[in-house]
Amino acid sequence: MEDVNRTKEASNEARIAILELANMISVPMSLNAVVRLNVADAIWQSGSNTPLSASQILERVLPAGGGDAENLQRILRMLTSYGVFSEHFNADGSERKFSLTEVGQTLVTNQDGLSYRAYVLQHHQDALMGAWPLVHEAVVDPTVEPFVKANGEPAYQYYGKRPEMNGLMQKAMSGVSVPFIKAVLDGYDGFQGVTRLVDVGGSAGDCLRMIIDKYPNVREGINFDLPEVVSKAPAIAGVTHVGGDMFKSIPSGDVIFMKWILSTWTDSECKLILENCYKALPAGGKLIACEPVVPKKSDDSHRTRALLENDIFVMTIYRAKGKNRTEEEFQQLGHSAGFSHFRPIYIDYFYTVLEFQK
């Protein structure tokens, strides 16, 4: 009888698990909804994080009135189950209120106007959403990305023709990059002694600005990206914005830095990028690449899930054969491009600092 009950329990658990997975789209879409409504800033209020009811939140996000508090509460409850909000009740349990968890606080706009809000919005634009029903096509035909099949051209070209998408991409990358670079600068000293630093794919130049602020020995920063990207980049003291194509050549420097570049390209494309980096470095120079590094074995930790989910995002939007790689795969790529030394430094939960030395 005990075995029968155990089998029945396992069957029930399996059914509820597949129902959760099938309805999982509710999670990112609800997250997108609270970002669009600016719920996090409404609750945070300069650090008070005072628990608010759905009605009270609506009064702050829709000051002109209107809105459905019950539907907002339904969204907040669901996201509470995923750790974005904390739930509070008054003494008699008649009123439900919400505050922000550490996860929810990543959506709060900081003093620099940055947060993870833009990252959420960038991922859920119509053009990107249209690619997701075609994920299976990346298996059937990996020569054309689902994004291309949905929109007719590669993602970077598509963004480049639409200033609003390009701007959102820059803001999303800044929101993700700034806290990561802070972690790198706190736990990594690889920029000491560098005079000329090249950031490949540097977008708006936020990473270079932060590195130069901490390391004044970097007297010349080169923010290298596509011409249409750097044309919109703001002026930064000590930084020169240079437009170009990393597949053709990369500006020379003592050290070359890049963040989340290699994962969006195929092995052969990565080898070409790394070869161009190798050519642009002096003897003993190094490439510092910050990339998601997936573990060799899969598990159900938040870190592994985030890395593998991002891997499918890359496959769907940017390159069907672009991918998040293991430590060993990055090492092999570096050696194939001529780099003699490789060292991974695990500082951040998502990105790993990878040193390739000439």
C-alpha positions as CSV (number, residue, x, y, z in Angstrom):
1,M,0.0,0.0,0.0
2,E,2.9,2.3,0.9
3,D,4.4,1.8,-2.6
4,V,1.0,2.5,-4.3
5,N,0.7,5.8,-2.3
6,R,4.3,6.7,-3.2
7,T,3.6,6.1,-6.9
8,K,0.4,8.1,-6.7
9,E,2.2,11.0,-5.1
10,A,4.9,10.9,-7.7
11,S,2.3,10.9,-10.4
12,N,0.5,13.9,-8.8
13,E,3.8,15.8,-8.5
14,A,4.6,15.1,-12.2
15,R,1.2,16.4,-13.4
16,I,1.4,19.6,-11.3
17,A,5.0,20.1,-12.5
18,I,4.0,19.9,-16.2
19,L,1.1,22.3,-15.6
20,E,3.5,24.8,-14.0
21,L,5.9,24.5,-17.0
22,A,3.0,24.8,-19.5
23,N,1.8,28.0,-17.8
24,M,5.3,29.4,-17.3
25,I,4.7,32.2,-19.8
26,S,2.6,33.9,-17.1
27,V,5.8,34.6,-15.2
28,P,7.8,36.8,-17.7
29,M,4.6,38.4,-19.0
30,S,3.5,39.4,-15.5
31,L,7.0,40.6,-14.8
32,N,6.7,42.7,-18.0
33,A,3.4,44.0,-16.7
34,V,4.7,45.3,-13.4
35,V,7.7,46.9,-15.1
36,R,5.4,48.7,-17.5
37,L,3.3,49.9,-14.6
38,N,6.4,50.9,-12.7
39,V,5.2,49.0,-9.6
40,A,8.7,48.6,-8.1
41,D,9.4,52.4,-7.9
42,A,5.9,52.9,-6.5
43,I,6.6,50.6,-3.6
44,W,10.2,51.5,-3.0
45,Q,9.7,55.3,-2.6
46,S,13.4,56.2,-1.9
47,G,14.0,53.1,0.2
48,S,11.0,53.0,2.4
49,N,9.7,49.8,0.8
50,T,6.5,50.2,2.8
51,P,4.0,47.4,2.1
52,L,1.2,48.6,-0.1
53,S,-2.1,47.1,-1.2
54,A,-2.9,46.7,-4.9
55,S,-5.3,49.7,-4.5
56,Q,-2.6,51.9,-3.0
57,I,-0.1,50.9,-5.7
58,L,-2.6,51.8,-8.4
59,E,-3.0,55.3,-6.8
60,R,0.7,55.8,-7.3
61,V,1.1,54.3,-10.8
62,L,-2.1,55.7,-12.2
63,P,-2.6,59.0,-10.4
64,A,-5.3,60.1,-12.8
65,G,-7.4,57.3,-11.5
66,G,-8.7,54.0,-13.0
67,G,-7.3,50.6,-13.1
68,D,-8.4,47.2,-11.7
69,A,-6.9,46.6,-8.3
70,E,-8.1,43.0,-8.2
71,N,-6.3,42.1,-11.4
72,L,-3.1,43.8,-10.2
73,Q,-3.3,41.8,-7.0
74,R,-3.6,38.6,-9.0
75,I,-0.4,39.5,-10.9
76,L,1.4,40.5,-7.6
77,R,0.4,37.2,-5.9
78,M,1.8,35.1,-8.7
79,L,5.1,37.0,-8.7
80,T,5.2,36.7,-4.9
81,S,5.3,32.9,-5.4
82,Y,8.5,33.5,-7.5
83,G,10.1,35.7,-4.9
84,V,9.7,39.1,-6.6
85,F,7.4,40.5,-3.8
86,S,6.7,39.7,-0.2
87,E,3.1,39.4,1.0
88,H,1.8,41.0,4.2
89,F,-1.5,40.9,6.0
90,N,-3.1,43.1,8.7
91,A,-4.1,41.6,12.1
92,D,-7.4,40.1,11.0
93,G,-6.1,39.0,7.6
94,S,-8.6,41.2,5.7
95,E,-6.1,43.2,3.7
96,R,-3.2,42.0,1.6
97,K,-0.1,44.2,1.0
98,F,3.1,43.8,-0.9
99,S,6.7,44.9,-0.5
100,L,9.8,44.3,-2.6
101,T,12.2,41.4,-2.0
102,E,15.9,41.6,-3.0
103,V,14.8,40.3,-6.4
104,G,12.1,42.9,-6.7
105,Q,14.6,45.7,-5.8
106,T,16.6,45.0,-9.0
107,L,13.6,46.7,-10.8
108,V,14.0,49.9,-8.8
109,T,15.5,52.9,-10.7
110,N,18.7,53.9,-9.0
111,Q,20.4,57.3,-8.8
112,D,21.9,56.8,-12.3
113,G,18.4,56.0,-13.8
114,L,19.3,52.4,-14.2
115,S,17.7,49.1,-13.2
116,Y,16.8,45.7,-14.7
117,R,13.6,47.2,-16.0
118,A,15.0,47.9,-19.4
119,Y,16.4,44.3,-19.6
120,V,12.9,42.9,-19.0
121,L,11.3,45.2,-21.5
122,Q,14.0,44.6,-24.1
123,H,13.4,40.8,-23.9
124,H,9.7,41.1,-24.4
125,Q,9.4,43.4,-27.4
126,D,7.0,42.3,-30.1
127,A,9.7,41.4,-32.6
128,L,11.4,39.1,-30.1
129,M,8.2,37.6,-28.8
130,G,7.3,36.6,-32.4
131,A,10.4,34.4,-32.6
132,W,9.6,32.2,-29.6
133,P,6.9,30.0,-31.2
134,L,9.6,29.0,-33.8
135,V,12.2,27.7,-31.3
136,H,11.7,24.2,-32.7
137,E,12.9,25.6,-36.1
138,A,16.4,26.0,-34.6
139,V,16.4,22.2,-34.3
140,V,14.9,21.6,-37.8
141,D,17.1,24.1,-39.6
142,P,19.9,25.7,-37.5
143,T,21.1,27.8,-40.4
144,V,18.4,30.4,-39.9
145,E,17.5,31.9,-36.5
146,P,13.9,31.9,-35.3
147,F,14.2,35.7,-35.0
148,V,15.1,35.9,-38.7
149,K,12.2,33.6,-39.7
150,A,9.8,35.8,-37.7
151,N,11.2,39.2,-38.8
152,G,13.1,38.7,-42.0
153,E,16.5,39.9,-40.9
154,P,19.1,39.3,-38.1
155,A,18.4,40.9,-34.7
156,Y,21.4,43.3,-34.7
157,Q,20.4,44.6,-38.2
158,Y,16.8,44.9,-37.1
159,Y,17.7,46.9,-34.0
160,G,20.0,49.2,-36.0
161,K,17.2,50.3,-38.2
162,R,14.9,51.2,-35.2
163,P,16.3,53.8,-32.9
164,E,13.8,53.1,-30.1
165,M,14.9,49.4,-30.0
166,N,18.5,50.3,-30.2
167,G,18.1,52.8,-27.4
168,L,16.3,50.2,-25.2
169,M,19.0,47.7,-25.9
170,Q,21.7,50.2,-24.8
171,K,19.8,51.0,-21.6
172,A,19.2,47.3,-20.9
173,M,22.9,46.5,-21.3
174,S,23.8,49.4,-19.0
175,G,21.3,48.2,-16.3
176,V,22.9,44.7,-16.4
177,S,26.5,45.9,-16.9
178,V,26.9,48.4,-14.1
179,P,26.3,46.1,-11.1
180,F,28.4,43.4,-12.8
181,I,31.3,45.7,-13.4
182,K,31.1,46.9,-9.8
183,A,31.5,43.3,-8.7
184,V,34.4,42.8,-11.1
185,L,36.1,46.0,-9.9
186,D,35.7,44.8,-6.3
187,G,37.1,41.4,-6.8
188,Y,39.5,41.5,-9.8
189,D,42.7,43.5,-10.3
190,G,43.4,42.7,-14.0
191,F,43.3,46.3,-15.1
192,Q,46.4,47.4,-13.1
193,G,49.2,48.8,-15.3
194,V,47.0,49.1,-18.4
195,T,47.4,52.3,-20.4
196,R,45.2,51.7,-23.5
197,L,42.1,49.6,-23.0
198,V,39.7,48.6,-25.8
199,D,36.1,47.6,-25.0
200,V,34.8,45.5,-27.8
201,G,31.0,45.8,-28.1
202,G,31.1,48.5,-25.4
203,S,27.7,50.0,-26.3
204,A,27.2,53.3,-24.5
205,G,30.6,53.1,-22.8
206,D,29.4,52.5,-19.2
207,C,31.9,49.7,-18.5
208,L,34.9,51.8,-19.7
209,R,33.8,54.8,-17.6
210,M,33.7,52.7,-14.5
211,I,37.0,51.0,-15.1
212,I,38.7,54.3,-15.8
213,D,37.2,55.9,-12.7
214,K,38.9,53.1,-10.6
215,Y,42.1,52.8,-12.6
216,P,43.4,56.2,-13.6
217,N,46.4,54.4,-15.1
218,V,44.0,53.7,-18.1
219,R,44.8,56.9,-19.9
220,E,43.0,55.9,-23.1
221,G,39.8,54.0,-23.4
222,I,38.5,52.9,-26.8
223,N,34.8,52.1,-26.9
224,F,34.5,49.9,-30.0
225,D,31.1,49.0,-31.4
226,L,29.0,49.1,-34.6
227,P,28.9,52.7,-36.1
228,E,25.1,53.0,-35.5
229,V,25.7,52.1,-31.8
230,V,28.6,54.4,-31.0
231,S,27.0,57.3,-32.9
232,K,24.4,57.5,-30.0
233,A,27.0,57.0,-27.2
234,P,27.4,59.9,-24.8
235,A,30.7,61.8,-24.4
236,I,32.9,60.3,-21.7
237,A,36.1,61.8,-20.4
238,G,39.1,59.6,-21.5
239,V,37.0,57.5,-23.9
240,T,37.0,57.6,-27.7
241,H,34.0,56.0,-29.4
242,V,35.1,54.1,-32.5
243,G,32.8,52.4,-35.0
244,G,33.8,49.3,-36.9
245,D,33.4,45.6,-37.4
246,M,35.1,43.2,-35.0
247,F,35.1,40.5,-37.7
248,K,37.4,42.7,-39.8
249,S,39.7,44.2,-37.3
250,I,39.8,45.5,-33.7
251,P,41.7,48.6,-32.4
252,S,45.0,47.8,-30.7
253,G,45.4,48.1,-27.0
254,D,47.4,46.8,-24.0
255,V,44.3,44.9,-23.0
256,I,41.1,44.1,-24.8
257,F,37.9,43.8,-22.8
258,M,34.5,42.4,-23.9
259,K,31.4,41.4,-22.1
260,W,28.8,39.0,-23.4
261,I,30.1,39.0,-27.0
262,L,31.3,35.5,-27.7
263,S,28.1,33.8,-26.5
264,T,26.1,35.3,-29.3
265,W,28.3,33.9,-32.1
266,T,29.2,30.5,-33.5
267,D,32.4,28.7,-32.8
268,S,33.9,29.7,-36.2
269,E,32.8,33.3,-35.7
270,C,34.2,33.3,-32.1
271,K,37.6,32.0,-33.4
272,L,37.7,34.9,-35.9
273,I,36.9,37.5,-33.2
274,L,39.6,36.0,-30.9
275,E,42.1,35.9,-33.8
276,N,41.5,39.6,-34.4
277,C,41.9,40.3,-30.7
278,Y,45.2,38.3,-30.8
279,K,46.5,40.5,-33.7
280,A,45.5,43.7,-31.8
281,L,47.5,42.8,-28.7
282,P,51.2,43.2,-28.0
283,A,53.3,40.3,-26.7
284,G,52.1,39.4,-23.3
285,G,48.9,41.3,-23.8
286,K,45.6,39.8,-22.7
287,L,41.9,39.6,-23.6
288,I,39.5,39.9,-20.6
289,A,36.2,38.3,-21.7
290,C,33.2,38.3,-19.4
291,E,30.8,35.5,-20.5
292,P,28.2,33.2,-19.1
293,V,29.9,29.9,-18.4
294,V,27.6,26.9,-18.1
295,P,28.5,24.0,-15.8
296,K,29.4,20.7,-17.4
297,K,26.5,18.9,-15.6
298,S,23.0,20.3,-15.4
299,D,21.2,20.8,-12.1
300,D,18.1,22.7,-10.9
301,S,19.9,25.6,-9.2
302,H,18.8,29.2,-10.0
303,R,22.2,29.9,-11.5
304,T,22.2,26.9,-13.8
305,R,18.6,27.7,-14.9
306,A,19.5,31.3,-15.6
307,L,22.5,30.3,-17.7
308,L,20.6,27.6,-19.7
309,E,17.6,29.8,-20.2
310,N,19.8,32.5,-21.5
311,D,21.4,29.9,-23.8
312,I,18.0,29.3,-25.4
313,F,17.5,33.0,-25.7
314,V,20.7,33.3,-27.7
315,M,19.7,30.4,-29.9
316,T,16.3,31.9,-30.6
317,I,17.2,35.6,-31.1
318,Y,20.9,35.9,-32.1
319,R,22.5,32.7,-33.5
320,A,21.0,29.3,-33.7
321,K,24.5,27.9,-33.2
322,G,25.7,30.7,-30.8
323,K,25.7,29.4,-27.3
324,N,26.8,29.7,-23.7
325,R,29.9,27.6,-23.4
326,T,31.6,25.5,-20.7
327,E,35.0,26.5,-19.3
328,E,36.7,23.8,-21.4
329,E,35.0,25.1,-24.6
330,F,36.2,28.6,-24.0
331,Q,39.7,27.3,-23.4
332,Q,39.7,25.4,-26.6
333,L,38.5,28.5,-28.6
334,G,41.3,30.6,-27.0
335,H,44.0,28.0,-27.9
336,S,42.7,27.7,-31.5
337,A,43.1,31.5,-31.9
338,G,46.7,31.4,-30.7
339,F,46.4,32.4,-27.0
340,S,48.8,30.4,-24.9
341,H,47.3,30.9,-21.4
342,F,43.7,30.7,-20.1
343,R,42.4,31.5,-16.7
344,P,38.7,31.6,-15.5
345,I,37.9,33.8,-12.5
346,Y,34.5,33.2,-10.9
347,I,33.4,36.5,-9.4
348,D,29.7,36.9,-10.4
349,Y,26.9,34.4,-10.4
350,F,26.1,34.9,-14.1
351,Y,29.2,36.2,-15.8
352,T,32.7,34.6,-15.4
353,V,35.9,36.6,-16.1
354,L,38.0,34.8,-18.6
355,E,41.6,35.8,-19.2
356,F,43.2,34.9,-22.5
357,Q,46.9,35.8,-22.6
358,K,49.1,36.1,-25.6
